Amino acid sequence: MLTSAARAIAAVVLAVALLAACSDSGTTDVAGGSPTASSTSTPTTIGTFGVERRTETFVDESRPTVDGAGDEVAPTRTLVTEIYVPDGTGPFPLIVHAHGMDGHPRKFRQLLAHWAEHGYVVAAPAFPLTNDEIDERVVGDFVNQPADVSFVIDEVLALAADPDSPLSGIVDESTIGVSGLSLGGATTYGVGLHSCCLDERVDAIQVFDGIRLGFPDGDYVERTVPLLIVHGTADHVFAIETARESFAAAQSPAFLVTLADGTHAAPFEDTESPHDAAVLDITTRFWRAFLSDDADAEARLTVSPDPAVAQSESR
């Protein structure tokens, strides 16, 4: 495990270099277009619930945005956030999803809408310095992203408590999950399991092709929070061994699902992948097990007839 911010940033820089050389291409934006403030999509009906996708702009005035040279580029941190809302009465558990380096919430619309269709409010922020719509991206800004996730949780819960908000009464503030891909997975480990930025409101965690990196202060804690790790055996950025190390370090209940020949991002983003069905199924079952108290879903987490799954194990 990395123990300093400098080593953590070096590891991510190396991973991003590999990603630039070998990354999957042709990510499909199935919902179409880039998000704009206060926009709303047409509801869909491919599941238990219809889903409305909203966009909110949250501004954290307590923290600046600082570039890789240490210069302040903005006095605040602005998080344009896509929110998927089931059309039922709720309240529904909340999930916050973190994109990776050069990522964006629009790349996950299939996965996030699927979760919402099954009864979850899902919020996905675009991080200020790692999303693909800005010119100068800063990989080291991942150390600030766990606090971004916590801020988004704060803001969504505030909307849910506002009787004049479209989210009024929709969110269950006592049931919260976080997930993330790649650098977003490192962010998720931070907000869920690291003393630097631990948010004890988080009840369950999913990490996709991610890695446990060091943060400037503190260390990982022994916290009993359900964890699902999904990792491709052909991941060219973070090798499958990193997932096994994170799984070995986790407290029970923890689950490791390896995707046969799965590459780094395609199984989770909107890019068509032979792993799409398995990822939708396994991740939703995990949320049902640990955010919705579905004992049958938990019992089936390590049972998958899908040939795209190389192995499922738990501890």
C-alpha positions as CSV (number, residue, x, y, z in Angstrom):
1,M,0.0,0.0,0.0
2,L,1.3,3.5,-0.8
3,T,1.9,5.6,2.2
4,S,2.6,9.1,0.8
5,A,0.9,11.5,-1.5
6,A,4.0,11.8,-3.7
7,R,4.1,8.0,-4.3
8,A,0.4,7.9,-4.9
9,I,0.5,10.6,-7.5
10,A,3.4,8.9,-9.2
11,A,1.5,5.7,-9.4
12,V,-1.5,7.4,-10.9
13,V,0.6,9.3,-13.5
14,L,2.1,6.0,-14.6
15,A,-1.3,4.4,-14.9
16,V,-2.7,7.4,-16.9
17,A,0.3,7.1,-19.2
18,L,-0.6,3.5,-19.8
19,L,-4.2,4.4,-20.3
20,A,-3.3,7.0,-22.9
21,A,-1.3,4.4,-24.8
22,C,-3.7,1.4,-24.5
23,S,-7.2,2.7,-23.6
24,D,-10.5,1.5,-25.0
25,S,-11.9,4.0,-27.6
26,G,-15.3,4.9,-28.9
27,T,-17.2,5.4,-25.7
28,T,-20.8,5.8,-26.6
29,D,-22.9,8.4,-24.9
30,V,-26.2,6.5,-25.0
31,A,-28.3,9.3,-23.5
32,G,-26.7,11.8,-26.0
33,G,-25.0,15.1,-25.5
34,S,-23.2,16.8,-22.6
35,P,-25.0,17.8,-19.5
36,T,-26.1,21.4,-19.0
37,A,-27.3,23.0,-15.8
38,S,-30.9,22.3,-14.7
39,S,-31.5,20.0,-17.8
40,T,-33.9,17.1,-17.6
41,S,-34.2,14.1,-19.9
42,T,-37.2,12.2,-21.1
43,P,-38.2,9.5,-18.6
44,T,-37.3,5.9,-19.5
45,T,-39.2,2.8,-18.6
46,I,-36.8,-0.1,-18.9
47,G,-37.2,-1.5,-15.4
48,T,-39.2,-1.4,-12.2
49,F,-39.3,2.4,-12.2
50,G,-39.2,5.1,-14.9
51,V,-36.2,7.4,-14.5
52,E,-35.8,11.2,-14.8
53,R,-32.2,12.4,-15.3
54,R,-31.6,15.9,-13.9
55,T,-28.5,18.0,-13.7
56,E,-27.6,20.2,-10.8
57,T,-24.6,22.5,-10.3
58,F,-23.2,22.3,-6.7
59,V,-20.6,24.8,-5.7
60,D,-18.5,24.2,-2.6
61,E,-17.4,27.6,-1.4
62,S,-15.3,26.3,1.4
63,R,-12.5,24.9,-0.8
64,P,-10.6,26.3,-3.8
65,T,-9.7,24.5,-7.0
66,V,-5.9,24.3,-7.3
67,D,-4.0,23.2,-10.4
68,G,-1.0,20.9,-10.7
69,A,1.5,23.8,-10.1
70,G,-0.3,24.8,-6.9
71,D,-2.0,27.8,-8.3
72,E,-5.6,28.6,-7.5
73,V,-7.7,28.4,-10.6
74,A,-11.0,29.1,-8.8
75,P,-11.9,30.1,-5.3
76,T,-14.5,27.3,-5.1
77,R,-15.0,23.7,-6.3
78,T,-17.8,23.4,-8.9
79,L,-19.4,20.0,-9.3
80,V,-21.9,19.7,-12.2
81,T,-23.8,16.6,-11.2
82,E,-26.2,14.3,-13.1
83,I,-28.9,12.9,-10.8
84,Y,-31.1,9.9,-11.8
85,V,-34.4,9.9,-10.0
86,P,-36.9,6.9,-9.9
87,D,-40.5,7.9,-10.5
88,G,-41.8,6.3,-7.4
89,T,-42.7,7.9,-4.1
90,G,-39.6,6.8,-2.2
91,P,-37.7,7.4,-0.1
92,F,-34.9,5.6,-2.1
93,P,-31.3,4.9,-1.1
94,L,-28.7,7.3,-2.5
95,I,-25.7,6.2,-4.6
96,V,-22.9,8.7,-5.6
97,H,-20.7,7.5,-8.5
98,A,-17.2,8.8,-9.2
99,H,-15.7,8.8,-12.7
100,G,-12.1,8.1,-13.5
101,M,-9.3,10.2,-15.1
102,D,-10.5,11.8,-18.4
103,G,-14.0,10.5,-17.5
104,H,-17.4,12.1,-17.1
105,P,-20.8,11.2,-15.8
106,R,-22.3,11.0,-19.3
107,K,-20.1,7.9,-19.9
108,F,-22.1,5.9,-17.4
109,R,-25.7,6.6,-18.3
110,Q,-26.6,2.9,-19.0
111,L,-25.3,1.7,-15.7
112,L,-26.6,4.6,-13.5
113,A,-30.0,4.5,-15.2
114,H,-30.2,0.8,-14.5
115,W,-29.6,1.3,-10.8
116,A,-32.2,4.1,-10.7
117,E,-34.7,1.8,-12.5
118,H,-34.3,-0.6,-9.6
119,G,-35.1,2.0,-7.0
120,Y,-32.0,4.1,-6.2
121,V,-31.3,7.8,-6.5
122,V,-28.0,8.1,-8.3
123,A,-25.8,11.2,-8.3
124,A,-22.7,11.5,-10.5
125,P,-20.5,14.6,-10.3
126,A,-18.0,15.8,-12.9
127,F,-14.8,16.4,-10.8
128,P,-13.3,19.9,-11.4
129,L,-9.8,18.8,-12.6
130,T,-10.1,15.2,-13.9
131,N,-13.1,15.3,-16.2
132,D,-12.6,15.1,-20.0
133,E,-14.3,18.5,-20.7
134,I,-11.5,20.6,-19.3
135,D,-8.3,21.5,-21.0
136,E,-5.8,21.1,-18.2
137,R,-6.5,18.0,-16.2
138,V,-4.6,17.3,-12.9
139,V,-4.3,13.7,-11.8
140,G,-3.1,14.6,-8.4
141,D,-6.5,16.3,-7.7
142,F,-7.8,12.8,-6.7
143,V,-6.8,13.6,-3.1
144,N,-9.6,16.3,-3.1
145,Q,-12.3,14.2,-4.7
146,P,-13.4,12.2,-1.6
147,A,-14.5,15.6,-0.1
148,D,-16.3,16.3,-3.4
149,V,-18.3,13.1,-2.9
150,S,-19.2,14.0,0.6
151,F,-20.2,17.5,-0.5
152,V,-22.5,16.0,-3.2
153,I,-24.1,13.8,-0.5
154,D,-24.7,16.9,1.6
155,E,-26.2,18.8,-1.3
156,V,-28.5,16.0,-2.5
157,L,-29.7,15.4,1.0
158,A,-30.4,19.2,1.3
159,L,-32.5,19.1,-1.8
160,A,-34.4,16.1,-0.5
161,A,-35.1,18.0,2.7
162,D,-36.4,21.1,0.8
163,P,-40.2,20.9,0.3
164,D,-39.9,23.1,-2.8
165,S,-37.3,20.8,-4.5
166,P,-38.2,18.1,-7.1
167,L,-36.2,15.7,-4.8
168,S,-38.3,16.5,-1.8
169,G,-38.8,13.4,0.3
170,I,-37.3,11.1,-2.4
171,V,-33.9,10.3,-0.7
172,D,-33.4,8.0,2.3
173,E,-30.6,9.9,4.1
174,S,-29.8,6.8,6.3
175,T,-28.9,4.6,3.4
176,I,-26.0,5.7,1.1
177,G,-23.6,3.9,-1.2
178,V,-20.6,5.1,-3.2
179,S,-19.0,3.7,-6.3
180,G,-16.2,4.6,-8.7
181,L,-14.1,3.6,-11.7
182,S,-10.3,3.7,-11.8
183,L,-9.2,7.0,-10.3
184,G,-12.8,7.3,-9.1
185,G,-12.3,3.9,-7.4
186,A,-9.4,5.4,-5.5
187,T,-11.7,8.3,-4.6
188,T,-14.3,5.8,-3.4
189,Y,-11.7,3.9,-1.2
190,G,-10.8,7.3,0.2
191,V,-14.4,8.4,1.1
192,G,-15.3,5.0,2.4
193,L,-12.2,3.6,4.1
194,H,-9.4,6.2,4.6
195,S,-9.1,8.3,7.8
196,C,-8.2,11.4,5.7
197,C,-11.6,11.8,4.3
198,L,-13.9,9.0,5.7
199,D,-17.6,9.7,5.5
200,E,-19.3,7.5,8.0
201,R,-22.6,7.9,6.3
202,V,-21.5,5.5,3.6
203,D,-23.1,2.1,4.0
204,A,-21.7,0.2,1.0
205,I,-18.9,0.6,-1.6
206,Q,-18.3,-0.6,-5.1
207,V,-14.9,-0.2,-6.8
208,F,-14.5,-0.9,-10.6
209,D,-10.9,-1.4,-11.9
210,G,-9.7,0.8,-9.0
211,I,-6.8,0.8,-6.6
212,R,-6.1,1.8,-3.0
213,L,-3.8,4.8,-3.2
214,G,-2.2,6.9,-0.5
215,F,-3.6,10.2,0.7
216,P,-1.6,13.1,2.2
217,D,-2.8,12.4,5.8
218,G,-3.9,9.3,7.7
219,D,-4.2,5.7,6.6
220,Y,-6.8,3.1,5.7
221,V,-9.0,2.0,8.6
222,E,-10.5,-1.3,9.6
223,R,-14.1,-0.5,8.9
224,T,-16.8,-3.0,8.5
225,V,-18.6,-1.7,5.4
226,P,-19.7,-4.0,2.6
227,L,-17.4,-3.8,-0.4
228,L,-17.7,-5.1,-4.0
229,I,-14.6,-5.1,-6.2
230,V,-15.2,-5.7,-9.9
231,H,-12.0,-6.0,-12.0
232,G,-11.1,-7.1,-15.5
233,T,-8.5,-9.8,-15.9
234,A,-7.1,-7.9,-18.9
235,D,-7.0,-4.5,-17.3
236,H,-4.1,-2.7,-18.8
237,V,-4.0,0.2,-16.2
238,F,-4.3,-1.5,-12.8
239,A,-3.4,-5.2,-13.0
240,I,-5.8,-7.8,-11.5
241,E,-3.3,-8.4,-8.7
242,T,-4.1,-4.9,-7.3
243,A,-7.7,-5.9,-6.9
244,R,-6.7,-9.1,-5.1
245,E,-4.6,-7.1,-2.7
246,S,-7.4,-4.7,-2.0
247,F,-9.8,-7.6,-1.5
248,A,-7.3,-9.3,1.0
249,A,-7.1,-6.1,3.0
250,A,-10.8,-5.6,3.2
251,Q,-13.0,-6.4,6.2
252,S,-15.9,-8.8,5.8
253,P,-18.3,-8.7,4.0
254,A,-16.2,-8.2,0.8
255,F,-16.7,-9.6,-2.7
256,L,-14.3,-9.8,-5.6
257,V,-15.7,-10.4,-9.1
258,T,-13.2,-10.8,-11.9
259,L,-14.3,-10.3,-15.5
260,A,-12.8,-12.7,-18.0
261,D,-10.7,-10.7,-20.5
262,G,-12.3,-7.5,-19.1
263,T,-10.4,-4.4,-20.1
264,H,-10.1,-1.2,-18.0
265,A,-13.3,0.9,-18.7
266,A,-15.5,-0.7,-21.3
267,P,-17.4,-3.1,-19.0
268,F,-18.6,-0.1,-16.9
269,E,-18.9,2.8,-19.3
270,D,-21.5,3.0,-22.1
271,T,-19.0,1.4,-24.6
272,E,-20.5,-1.9,-25.8
273,S,-18.9,-4.8,-23.9
274,P,-19.5,-8.5,-23.5
275,H,-19.5,-7.9,-19.8
276,D,-22.4,-5.4,-19.8
277,A,-25.1,-7.8,-18.6
278,A,-22.9,-9.3,-15.9
279,V,-21.9,-5.8,-14.5
280,L,-25.5,-4.6,-14.5
281,D,-26.7,-7.8,-12.7
282,I,-23.9,-8.1,-10.1
283,T,-23.8,-4.4,-9.1
284,T,-27.5,-4.2,-8.8
285,R,-27.7,-7.3,-6.7
286,F,-25.0,-5.9,-4.4
287,W,-27.0,-2.7,-3.9
288,R,-30.1,-4.7,-3.2
289,A,-28.2,-6.8,-0.7
290,F,-26.6,-4.0,1.3
291,L,-28.8,-0.9,0.7
292,S,-32.2,-2.7,0.4
293,D,-31.7,-5.6,2.9
294,D,-32.4,-8.2,0.2
295,A,-31.1,-11.5,1.7
296,D,-31.7,-13.4,-1.5
297,A,-29.6,-10.9,-3.4
298,E,-26.7,-11.3,-1.0
299,A,-26.9,-15.1,-1.2
300,R,-26.6,-14.9,-5.0
301,L,-23.7,-12.5,-5.2
302,T,-21.1,-15.3,-5.7
303,V,-23.3,-17.3,-8.1
304,S,-23.1,-16.1,-11.7
305,P,-23.8,-18.3,-14.7
306,D,-22.6,-15.6,-17.0
307,P,-19.4,-16.8,-18.9
308,A,-18.1,-13.2,-18.8
309,V,-17.4,-13.6,-15.1
310,A,-14.1,-15.4,-14.5
311,Q,-14.5,-15.8,-10.8
312,S,-16.6,-14.6,-7.9
313,E,-15.5,-14.9,-4.3
314,S,-16.3,-13.5,-0.9
315,R,-14.9,-13.2,2.6
